[in-house]
């Protein structure tokens, strides 16, 4: 299942709360949206079909630009 952690860039890389969107990579269609945890920065997406996805993270404060992770492959459906 697609999961990760959002952090501010720098020293130290501090976990932060950010909006994270999951997209179907071949079509670009938005599938899910969540906010990462404010303390740990952790996020995850569950109950997905098998496929290839990308995740885009956005800094709603405007201090940093967005970050995209591509080619997230789920060979089998996620629970």
PyMOL CGO cylinders between C-alpha atoms (Angstrom):
from pymol import cmd
from pymol.cgo import CYLINDER

trace = [
    CYLINDER, 0.00, 0.00, 0.00, 1.30, 3.48, -0.76, 0.3, 1, 1, 1, 1, 1, 1,
    CYLINDER, 1.30, 3.48, -0.76, 2.60, 5.04, 2.45, 0.3, 1, 1, 1, 1, 1, 1,
    CYLINDER, 2.60, 5.04, 2.45, 5.23, 7.53, 3.47, 0.3, 1, 1, 1, 1, 1, 1,
    CYLINDER, 5.23, 7.53, 3.47, 6.21, 10.47, 5.63, 0.3, 1, 1, 1, 1, 1, 1,
    CYLINDER, 6.21, 10.47, 5.63, 6.02, 14.21, 4.96, 0.3, 1, 1, 1, 1, 1, 1,
    CYLINDER, 6.02, 14.21, 4.96, 8.90, 16.29, 6.28, 0.3, 1, 1, 1, 1, 1, 1,
    CYLINDER, 8.90, 16.29, 6.28, 10.26, 19.80, 5.92, 0.3, 1, 1, 1, 1, 1, 1,
    CYLINDER, 10.26, 19.80, 5.92, 13.44, 19.91, 3.89, 0.3, 1, 1, 1, 1, 1, 1,
    CYLINDER, 13.44, 19.91, 3.89, 16.52, 20.94, 5.85, 0.3, 1, 1, 1, 1, 1, 1,
    CYLINDER, 16.52, 20.94, 5.85, 18.39, 20.09, 9.00, 0.3, 1, 1, 1, 1, 1, 1,
    CYLINDER, 18.39, 20.09, 9.00, 16.69, 18.52, 10.78, 0.3, 1, 1, 1, 1, 1, 1,
    CYLINDER, 16.69, 18.52, 10.78, 14.05, 17.06, 8.44, 0.3, 1, 1, 1, 1, 1, 1,
    CYLINDER, 14.05, 17.06, 8.44, 11.08, 17.73, 10.72, 0.3, 1, 1, 1, 1, 1, 1,
    CYLINDER, 11.08, 17.73, 10.72, 7.83, 15.73, 10.22, 0.3, 1, 1, 1, 1, 1, 1,
    CYLINDER, 7.83, 15.73, 10.22, 4.92, 17.99, 9.23, 0.3, 1, 1, 1, 1, 1, 1,
    CYLINDER, 4.92, 17.99, 9.23, 1.21, 17.79, 8.42, 0.3, 1, 1, 1, 1, 1, 1,
    CYLINDER, 1.21, 17.79, 8.42, 0.61, 18.08, 4.67, 0.3, 1, 1, 1, 1, 1, 1,
    CYLINDER, 0.61, 18.08, 4.67, -2.09, 17.26, 2.13, 0.3, 1, 1, 1, 1, 1, 1,
    CYLINDER, -2.09, 17.26, 2.13, -1.17, 14.17, 0.11, 0.3, 1, 1, 1, 1, 1, 1,
    CYLINDER, -1.17, 14.17, 0.11, -2.97, 13.02, -3.05, 0.3, 1, 1, 1, 1, 1, 1,
    CYLINDER, -2.97, 13.02, -3.05, -2.84, 9.60, -4.70, 0.3, 1, 1, 1, 1, 1, 1,
    CYLINDER, -2.84, 9.60, -4.70, -3.25, 9.42, -8.49, 0.3, 1, 1, 1, 1, 1, 1,
    CYLINDER, -3.25, 9.42, -8.49, -3.54, 6.62, -11.02, 0.3, 1, 1, 1, 1, 1, 1,
    CYLINDER, -3.54, 6.62, -11.02, -0.29, 7.02, -12.96, 0.3, 1, 1, 1, 1, 1, 1,
    CYLINDER, -0.29, 7.02, -12.96, -1.45, 5.97, -16.46, 0.3, 1, 1, 1, 1, 1, 1,
    CYLINDER, -1.45, 5.97, -16.46, -4.49, 8.31, -16.45, 0.3, 1, 1, 1, 1, 1, 1,
    CYLINDER, -4.49, 8.31, -16.45, -3.55, 10.95, -13.86, 0.3, 1, 1, 1, 1, 1, 1,
    CYLINDER, -3.55, 10.95, -13.86, -6.97, 10.50, -12.24, 0.3, 1, 1, 1, 1, 1, 1,
    CYLINDER, -6.97, 10.50, -12.24, -7.14, 11.53, -8.56, 0.3, 1, 1, 1, 1, 1, 1,
    CYLINDER, -7.14, 11.53, -8.56, -8.06, 8.48, -6.49, 0.3, 1, 1, 1, 1, 1, 1,
    CYLINDER, -8.06, 8.48, -6.49, -7.65, 9.51, -2.85, 0.3, 1, 1, 1, 1, 1, 1,
    CYLINDER, -7.65, 9.51, -2.85, -6.64, 12.45, -0.69, 0.3, 1, 1, 1, 1, 1, 1,
    CYLINDER, -6.64, 12.45, -0.69, -5.50, 12.54, 2.92, 0.3, 1, 1, 1, 1, 1, 1,
    CYLINDER, -5.50, 12.54, 2.92, -3.56, 14.67, 5.39, 0.3, 1, 1, 1, 1, 1, 1,
    CYLINDER, -3.56, 14.67, 5.39, -0.41, 13.30, 6.96, 0.3, 1, 1, 1, 1, 1, 1,
    CYLINDER, -0.41, 13.30, 6.96, -0.18, 13.01, 10.73, 0.3, 1, 1, 1, 1, 1, 1,
    CYLINDER, -0.18, 13.01, 10.73, 0.81, 16.29, 12.43, 0.3, 1, 1, 1, 1, 1, 1,
    CYLINDER, 0.81, 16.29, 12.43, 3.30, 14.64, 14.82, 0.3, 1, 1, 1, 1, 1, 1,
    CYLINDER, 3.30, 14.64, 14.82, 4.88, 11.88, 12.71, 0.3, 1, 1, 1, 1, 1, 1,
    CYLINDER, 4.88, 11.88, 12.71, 4.18, 13.10, 9.17, 0.3, 1, 1, 1, 1, 1, 1,
    CYLINDER, 4.18, 13.10, 9.17, 2.97, 9.58, 8.32, 0.3, 1, 1, 1, 1, 1, 1,
    CYLINDER, 2.97, 9.58, 8.32, 0.28, 8.86, 5.72, 0.3, 1, 1, 1, 1, 1, 1,
    CYLINDER, 0.28, 8.86, 5.72, -1.03, 5.77, 3.95, 0.3, 1, 1, 1, 1, 1, 1,
    CYLINDER, -1.03, 5.77, 3.95, -3.61, 4.79, 1.38, 0.3, 1, 1, 1, 1, 1, 1,
    CYLINDER, -3.61, 4.79, 1.38, -5.51, 1.50, 1.74, 0.3, 1, 1, 1, 1, 1, 1,
    CYLINDER, -5.51, 1.50, 1.74, -8.16, -0.50, -0.14, 0.3, 1, 1, 1, 1, 1, 1,
    CYLINDER, -8.16, -0.50, -0.14, -6.60, -0.03, -3.57, 0.3, 1, 1, 1, 1, 1, 1,
    CYLINDER, -6.60, -0.03, -3.57, -6.65, -2.18, -6.69, 0.3, 1, 1, 1, 1, 1, 1,
    CYLINDER, -6.65, -2.18, -6.69, -3.42, -3.42, -8.22, 0.3, 1, 1, 1, 1, 1, 1,
    CYLINDER, -3.42, -3.42, -8.22, -1.78, -0.82, -10.46, 0.3, 1, 1, 1, 1, 1, 1,
    CYLINDER, -1.78, -0.82, -10.46, 0.79, 1.94, -10.81, 0.3, 1, 1, 1, 1, 1, 1,
    CYLINDER, 0.79, 1.94, -10.81, 0.32, 5.17, -8.87, 0.3, 1, 1, 1, 1, 1, 1,
    CYLINDER, 0.32, 5.17, -8.87, 1.96, 8.45, -8.01, 0.3, 1, 1, 1, 1, 1, 1,
    CYLINDER, 1.96, 8.45, -8.01, 1.69, 10.51, -4.83, 0.3, 1, 1, 1, 1, 1, 1,
    CYLINDER, 1.69, 10.51, -4.83, 1.79, 14.32, -4.75, 0.3, 1, 1, 1, 1, 1, 1,
    CYLINDER, 1.79, 14.32, -4.75, 2.41, 16.23, -1.51, 0.3, 1, 1, 1, 1, 1, 1,
    CYLINDER, 2.41, 16.23, -1.51, 1.54, 19.90, -1.12, 0.3, 1, 1, 1, 1, 1, 1,
    CYLINDER, 1.54, 19.90, -1.12, 2.74, 22.52, 1.35, 0.3, 1, 1, 1, 1, 1, 1,
    CYLINDER, 2.74, 22.52, 1.35, -0.39, 24.52, 2.20, 0.3, 1, 1, 1, 1, 1, 1,
    CYLINDER, -0.39, 24.52, 2.20, 1.78, 27.11, 3.99, 0.3, 1, 1, 1, 1, 1, 1,
    CYLINDER, 1.78, 27.11, 3.99, 3.39, 28.16, 0.70, 0.3, 1, 1, 1, 1, 1, 1,
    CYLINDER, 3.39, 28.16, 0.70, 6.94, 27.88, 2.06, 0.3, 1, 1, 1, 1, 1, 1,
    CYLINDER, 6.94, 27.88, 2.06, 7.91, 24.90, -0.12, 0.3, 1, 1, 1, 1, 1, 1,
    CYLINDER, 7.91, 24.90, -0.12, 6.89, 23.61, -3.54, 0.3, 1, 1, 1, 1, 1, 1,
    CYLINDER, 6.89, 23.61, -3.54, 5.10, 20.31, -4.03, 0.3, 1, 1, 1, 1, 1, 1,
    CYLINDER, 5.10, 20.31, -4.03, 6.80, 16.92, -4.11, 0.3, 1, 1, 1, 1, 1, 1,
    CYLINDER, 6.80, 16.92, -4.11, 5.84, 13.98, -6.33, 0.3, 1, 1, 1, 1, 1, 1,
    CYLINDER, 5.84, 13.98, -6.33, 6.79, 10.32, -6.00, 0.3, 1, 1, 1, 1, 1, 1,
    CYLINDER, 6.79, 10.32, -6.00, 6.12, 8.30, -9.16, 0.3, 1, 1, 1, 1, 1, 1,
    CYLINDER, 6.12, 8.30, -9.16, 6.09, 4.64, -10.18, 0.3, 1, 1, 1, 1, 1, 1,
    CYLINDER, 6.09, 4.64, -10.18, 4.53, 3.24, -7.00, 0.3, 1, 1, 1, 1, 1, 1,
    CYLINDER, 4.53, 3.24, -7.00, 3.57, -0.27, -8.11, 0.3, 1, 1, 1, 1, 1, 1,
    CYLINDER, 3.57, -0.27, -8.11, 1.03, -2.42, -6.29, 0.3, 1, 1, 1, 1, 1, 1,
    CYLINDER, 1.03, -2.42, -6.29, 1.24, -5.89, -7.84, 0.3, 1, 1, 1, 1, 1, 1,
    CYLINDER, 1.24, -5.89, -7.84, -1.76, -7.09, -5.80, 0.3, 1, 1, 1, 1, 1, 1,
    CYLINDER, -1.76, -7.09, -5.80, -4.71, -5.22, -4.28, 0.3, 1, 1, 1, 1, 1, 1,
    CYLINDER, -4.71, -5.22, -4.28, -4.02, -3.48, -0.95, 0.3, 1, 1, 1, 1, 1, 1,
    CYLINDER, -4.02, -3.48, -0.95, -6.14, -4.47, 2.07, 0.3, 1, 1, 1, 1, 1, 1,
]
cmd.load_cgo(trace, "trace")
